């Protein structure tokens, strides 16, 4: 088989085989993201609209390859979810309308996608920040 050097096998794989936690309180956005990410091959854990549901989902999940987190979940933030994911070594990506200065410095290492985000950009960001095994 001949390999095309211009093809990026990670990009071509989409999100196939990845289990992604989705935490988003906007129902329409969450369902649209879920559908789009599943079409890219991901298995979605959630979506969860609040911290309590997300923490329950994390506790029950046997596999989590990454997470997409809205920062503002109504009257709470997703920072407790961040800490639970860090405890499991799960890479994550913030989906937010906030600029960098609105987030605590302790979360400065977490990559962000600005809302509204296009699917191509989101898939590119996920592929660049998640480690694939196998």
Backbone bond lengths (Angstrom), bond angles and torsions (degrees), N, CA, C in turn:
res aa  C-N    CA-C-N  psi(-1)  N-CA   C-N-CA  omega(-1)  CA-C   N-CA-C  phi
1 X - - - 1.449 - - 1.519 108.65 -
2 X 1.290 116.27 135.96 1.451 122.23 179.74 1.528 109.60 -94.51
3 X 1.330 117.47 134.53 1.454 121.97 -178.58 1.515 109.24 -100.19
4 X 1.308 116.77 130.83 1.457 122.53 176.05 1.528 107.86 -81.50
5 X 1.339 118.93 115.12 1.465 120.26 -176.85 1.521 113.46 -66.45
6 X 1.313 118.58 -16.74 1.471 120.75 179.07 1.526 112.22 -84.92
7 X 1.305 117.43 -12.70 1.466 119.95 -179.64 1.516 109.35 -83.40
8 X 1.304 115.81 136.44 1.454 122.77 176.39 1.528 107.29 -101.76
9 X 1.343 117.87 106.47 1.463 119.17 -175.43 1.522 112.90 -62.12
10 X 1.341 118.50 -29.68 1.457 120.23 178.66 1.532 110.03 -68.44
11 X 1.324 116.31 -43.37 1.458 119.48 179.57 1.518 110.03 -66.26
12 X 1.328 115.73 -42.63 1.454 120.13 -177.98 1.527 111.55 -64.28
13 X 1.322 116.93 -25.69 1.455 120.70 179.89 1.522 111.58 -75.17
14 X 1.333 117.30 -10.46 1.461 119.08 -175.93 1.508 109.07 59.67
15 X 1.296 116.66 -129.54 1.468 121.49 178.25 1.524 110.71 -118.04
16 X 1.326 115.42 21.21 1.460 122.03 -176.03 1.531 111.54 -52.79
17 X 1.323 114.71 126.71 1.452 120.91 174.96 1.516 115.43 86.57
18 X 1.322 118.42 -5.29 1.463 120.49 -178.99 1.531 110.83 -87.72
19 X 1.322 115.47 138.98 1.464 122.58 175.36 1.527 106.48 -103.95
20 X 1.334 115.84 113.94 1.457 121.70 -173.70 1.521 111.38 -118.24
21 X 1.323 115.83 127.40 1.457 122.01 172.74 1.522 107.72 -77.83
22 X 1.325 116.94 132.89 1.459 122.10 178.24 1.520 108.77 -121.23
23 X 1.349 115.63 119.83 1.461 121.69 179.45 1.523 107.24 -122.68
24 X 1.325 115.47 108.75 1.473 122.20 -176.32 1.526 107.73 -153.57
25 X 1.332 117.38 128.41 1.461 120.07 -176.84 1.527 113.99 -89.71
26 X 1.311 118.30 -11.68 1.464 120.98 177.14 1.531 107.61 -85.54
27 X 1.338 115.77 110.76 1.463 120.49 -173.06 1.530 112.97 -56.68
28 X 1.323 116.85 -46.87 1.468 119.37 -177.68 1.523 111.60 -64.76
29 X 1.321 116.81 -41.91 1.459 120.13 178.08 1.527 110.81 -65.70
30 X 1.331 116.47 -44.47 1.472 120.51 179.90 1.520 111.29 -60.14
31 X 1.346 117.30 -45.81 1.466 118.08 -178.78 1.512 111.96 -69.99
32 X 1.327 117.44 -34.98 1.464 119.77 175.78 1.516 111.92 -65.26
33 X 1.334 116.98 -43.08 1.471 120.67 177.33 1.524 110.71 -63.83
34 X 1.326 116.39 -44.15 1.461 119.58 179.81 1.520 110.77 -57.66
35 X 1.310 116.74 -49.22 1.458 120.70 -178.72 1.530 111.22 -61.47
36 X 1.324 116.45 -45.80 1.467 120.21 -178.15 1.523 111.58 -64.90
37 X 1.324 117.10 -42.82 1.466 120.38 -178.99 1.524 111.73 -69.23
38 X 1.321 116.76 -35.81 1.461 119.66 175.83 1.523 110.95 -66.13
39 X 1.329 117.54 -36.76 1.464 120.04 176.23 1.532 111.16 -64.65
40 X 1.326 116.63 -25.87 1.473 121.30 176.22 1.525 111.61 -83.00
41 X 1.344 117.58 -2.22 1.457 121.34 175.42 1.510 115.74 104.60
42 X 1.331 118.29 -1.23 1.464 120.93 -179.18 1.526 110.87 -78.99
43 X 1.316 114.95 153.26 1.457 122.23 168.48 1.521 106.02 -101.91
44 X 1.327 116.95 123.76 1.457 120.90 -176.24 1.520 110.68 -95.61
45 X 1.311 115.36 128.57 1.460 122.66 172.20 1.524 104.70 -96.77
46 X 1.330 115.90 110.67 1.456 120.85 -173.16 1.516 108.94 113.47
47 X 1.299 118.49 -147.54 1.462 127.71 4.39 1.535 111.98 -75.83
48 X 1.323 114.59 151.96 1.452 122.22 178.18 1.526 109.22 -114.97
49 X 1.337 116.94 134.06 1.464 120.01 -178.58 1.519 114.53 -90.98
50 X 1.352 116.44 -4.95 1.462 118.67 -175.72 1.527 110.91 -148.29
51 X 1.325 114.97 169.29 1.461 121.62 -176.43 1.522 111.06 -64.38
52 X 1.320 117.42 -45.64 1.462 120.95 -177.45 1.527 111.47 -57.54
53 X 1.322 117.07 -47.41 1.463 120.40 178.67 1.513 112.06 -63.61
54 X 1.329 116.56 -41.92 1.461 120.60 -179.98 1.521 111.31 -63.71
55 X 1.322 117.28 -42.35 1.472 120.22 178.92 1.523 110.73 -64.48
56 X 1.318 116.50 -38.07 1.472 120.23 176.12 1.529 110.12 -64.42
57 X 1.339 116.39 -43.06 1.458 120.53 178.40 1.522 112.64 -62.06
58 X 1.321 116.61 -39.82 1.467 121.01 177.83 1.522 109.89 -63.91
59 X 1.318 116.68 -44.15 1.468 120.91 -179.27 1.521 111.84 -62.90
60 X 1.321 116.95 -34.80 1.467 120.86 -177.07 1.525 113.40 -86.59
61 X 1.314 117.62 -20.63 1.469 120.49 -175.15 1.523 110.97 -73.03
62 X 1.321 115.40 129.92 1.463 119.49 175.65 1.521 110.72 -85.71
63 X 1.337 116.73 -25.92 1.465 121.75 179.25 1.529 108.74 -134.40
64 X 1.319 115.98 128.99 1.467 122.60 171.24 1.517 107.47 -138.34
65 X 1.315 116.21 115.24 1.462 120.52 179.13 1.520 112.14 -92.38
66 X 1.315 116.44 -18.25 1.453 120.41 -178.75 1.511 110.21 -178.72
67 X 1.341 114.68 175.10 1.462 119.65 -178.32 1.519 110.27 -146.40
68 X 1.324 115.13 145.86 1.458 124.08 172.94 1.517 106.54 -115.38
69 X 1.327 116.37 120.39 1.458 120.41 -173.45 1.513 111.74 -124.71
70 X 1.321 115.77 125.57 1.455 120.37 165.82 1.526 105.53 -73.90
71 X 1.316 118.52 138.62 1.463 121.54 -179.50 1.520 110.65 -73.73
72 X 1.325 116.88 -48.50 1.451 121.96 -175.27 1.517 109.30 -98.50
73 X 1.327 115.99 115.59 1.462 121.94 -179.97 1.530 108.31 -113.89
74 X 1.305 116.45 73.97 1.463 120.48 -177.84 1.514 110.28 69.73
75 X 1.338 116.55 -113.75 1.459 120.50 -178.53 1.529 112.96 -97.90
76 X 1.317 117.72 15.56 1.462 121.96 177.95 1.529 109.63 -138.69
77 X 1.324 115.88 165.58 1.462 120.59 175.72 1.524 108.70 -108.51
78 X 1.308 115.60 166.54 1.470 120.71 -179.48 1.526 112.71 -89.43
79 X 1.331 118.46 13.64 1.456 120.66 -174.55 1.538 113.54 -63.76
80 X 1.322 118.69 -32.36 1.472 120.40 175.52 1.530 110.24 -65.50
81 X 1.323 116.58 -33.78 1.466 121.40 176.72 1.528 109.48 -67.21
82 X 1.330 116.67 -41.03 1.467 121.42 177.17 1.528 109.81 -56.06
83 X 1.308 116.60 -47.43 1.470 120.32 -178.09 1.527 111.56 -63.83
84 X 1.329 117.64 -40.02 1.469 120.72 177.45 1.524 111.00 -64.11
85 X 1.339 116.32 -40.47 1.465 119.88 178.93 1.521 111.23 -68.45
86 X 1.326 116.84 -40.46 1.467 119.92 176.43 1.526 110.73 -59.69
87 X 1.325 116.66 -38.15 1.463 121.19 178.25 1.515 112.86 -61.51
88 X 1.328 116.34 -26.79 1.467 121.36 178.36 1.522 112.36 -99.49
89 X 1.331 116.76 -1.00 1.464 119.64 -179.90 1.519 113.65 72.38
90 X 1.335 117.32 28.22 1.463 121.63 -177.47 1.532 109.56 -92.01
91 X 1.332 117.57 123.40 1.468 119.52 176.36 1.526 110.69 -69.63
92 X 1.321 115.70 149.98 1.459 119.36 -176.82 1.506 111.21 -142.98
93 X 1.316 113.57 166.85 1.455 122.88 -178.43 1.520 106.80 -139.54
94 X 1.327 116.78 128.60 1.461 120.25 174.79 1.519 109.95 -81.54
95 X 1.326 116.28 137.15 1.461 123.58 168.79 1.522 104.77 -109.66
96 X 1.311 117.42 113.07 1.456 118.43 -173.33 1.518 112.52 -151.63
97 X 1.297 114.84 154.31 1.453 121.30 172.65 1.520 110.89 -94.00
98 X 1.333 116.51 -7.13 1.457 121.52 -179.08 1.521 111.05 -78.40
99 X 1.336 116.03 151.63 1.464 118.32 172.72 1.530 108.52 -86.23
100 X 1.313 115.93 170.49 1.460 121.52 -173.92 1.526 113.09 -57.19
101 X 1.322 117.82 -33.14 1.459 120.50 -176.21 1.528 112.58 -69.36
102 X 1.323 118.37 -16.79 1.462 121.55 -179.19 1.526 112.55 -82.86
103 X 1.333 117.24 -10.39 1.460 120.84 -178.00 1.521 110.26 -101.53
104 X 1.340 117.18 143.31 1.463 119.63 176.60 1.528 111.28 -58.55
105 X 1.325 115.81 144.24 1.468 121.68 -177.91 1.526 112.43 -57.48
106 X 1.323 117.48 -29.97 1.468 121.29 -178.85 1.536 111.75 -60.61
107 X 1.340 116.18 -21.42 1.462 120.14 179.74 1.529 112.33 -104.44
108 X 1.318 116.27 17.14 1.464 121.34 -178.73 1.521 114.18 -65.60
109 X 1.333 117.33 -19.69 1.465 121.06 -179.44 1.526 113.04 -84.15
110 X 1.313 117.17 -8.25 1.462 120.61 -177.79 1.528 109.21 -87.03
111 X 1.332 117.20 122.36 1.471 119.69 179.70 1.525 111.18 -63.67
112 X 1.332 115.05 154.64 1.466 121.10 -177.49 1.512 112.03 -130.53
113 X 1.299 114.96 147.19 1.465 122.32 166.90 1.512 105.66 -119.22
114 X 1.313 115.09 131.25 1.459 120.75 179.46 1.524 110.37 -80.18
115 X 1.329 116.01 133.89 1.462 120.86 172.96 1.515 107.88 -78.90
116 X 1.304 118.45 142.03 1.472 126.13 -7.20 1.527 110.07 -75.89
117 X 1.316 115.75 144.21 1.462 121.13 -179.31 1.523 109.01 -117.18
118 X 1.321 115.63 139.97 1.456 120.69 176.30 1.521 110.62 -81.32
119 X 1.314 116.24 153.86 1.465 121.13 -178.25 1.523 111.52 -60.59
120 X 1.322 118.25 -42.73 1.469 120.70 -178.28 1.532 110.34 -60.62
121 X 1.330 116.89 -43.45 1.469 120.02 178.58 1.521 110.97 -64.87
122 X 1.318 116.88 -41.76 1.463 121.22 -179.31 1.528 111.04 -63.43
123 X 1.318 117.35 -45.76 1.469 121.22 178.82 1.535 110.03 -62.60
124 X 1.322 116.81 -42.59 1.472 121.44 178.46 1.533 110.15 -60.49
125 X 1.318 116.93 -46.18 1.472 120.76 179.64 1.522 111.20 -63.65
126 X 1.324 116.63 -44.49 1.463 119.62 178.81 1.521 111.08 -61.02
127 X 1.322 117.27 -46.33 1.456 120.45 179.99 1.522 112.36 -63.91
128 X 1.316 117.85 -31.10 1.464 118.80 -178.80 1.524 112.61 -81.51
129 X 1.349 118.34 -18.30 1.460 119.97 -175.87 1.526 113.98 -111.30
130 X 1.316 117.90 -10.10 1.452 119.95 179.68 1.523 110.10 -103.12
131 X 1.308 115.34 139.54 1.462 120.68 179.23 1.508 108.09 -92.74
132 X 1.308 115.56 124.80 1.462 119.65 177.08 1.522 109.47 -93.12
133 X 1.321 115.04 138.07 1.454 120.93 178.19 1.521 107.70 -112.83
134 X 1.332 115.44 134.92 1.474 119.38 176.63 1.407 110.38 91.39
